[in-house]
Structures are given as C-alpha cells and as structure tokens.
Amino acid sequence: MRAILHVLAACILLGSIAWWWQAGSNKGWTKTSVTEMKLDEITEISYPVSVDRFVPGVDLLAVAAVGSALLFGAGFFLKKRRKPLA
C-alpha cells in the first residue's frame, strides 16, 4: 500500500506538471480570460479583445505539488507488510 501511494503521488505531480506545461504554462496566477490583439481590416489598427480561455497558473501547480507531497508523506505512516516466518 505504501508503494501504491508513493507511485500515485509521483503520477499526480508529473501529470499536473505536464498538464500545466501543455495548457499554457502561465508563470502567474490562473487566468480565465486572455487579452489578444486583433487587427482592424480597414484601418489596420490593432485593438485588444478579451477571449474566454482557461490558462492554469503556478497556484494550481502548487496545489498539485502540496497534494502529492501529502499523499507521499501519508505512505510513510502505513505499516509495512511483514512476511510470515513459516
């Protein structure tokens, strides 16, 4: 059971890092909208447009790291299985 918790904690940590990297790897707080610059076709002037998009930040990465650390630490409180002497 200890090994299962340790492997699960490692999978959660590595999976959350991979997801964070793939989803935009924002080094700030989590964003639910992003500002993009659009170009007006007639005047050729660029203007900002707010687009609804979820970009995970380091706060979600930190929550995943703390959660996996707690899961990893919980594995040390479980007793090891002992083999019978027979």
Buried (B, 14 or more C-beta within 10 A) or exposed (E): EBEEBBEBBEEBBEEBBEBBEEEBBBEEEBBEEBEEEEEEEEEEEEEEEEEEEEBBBBEBBEEBBEBBEEBBEEBEEEEEEEEEEE
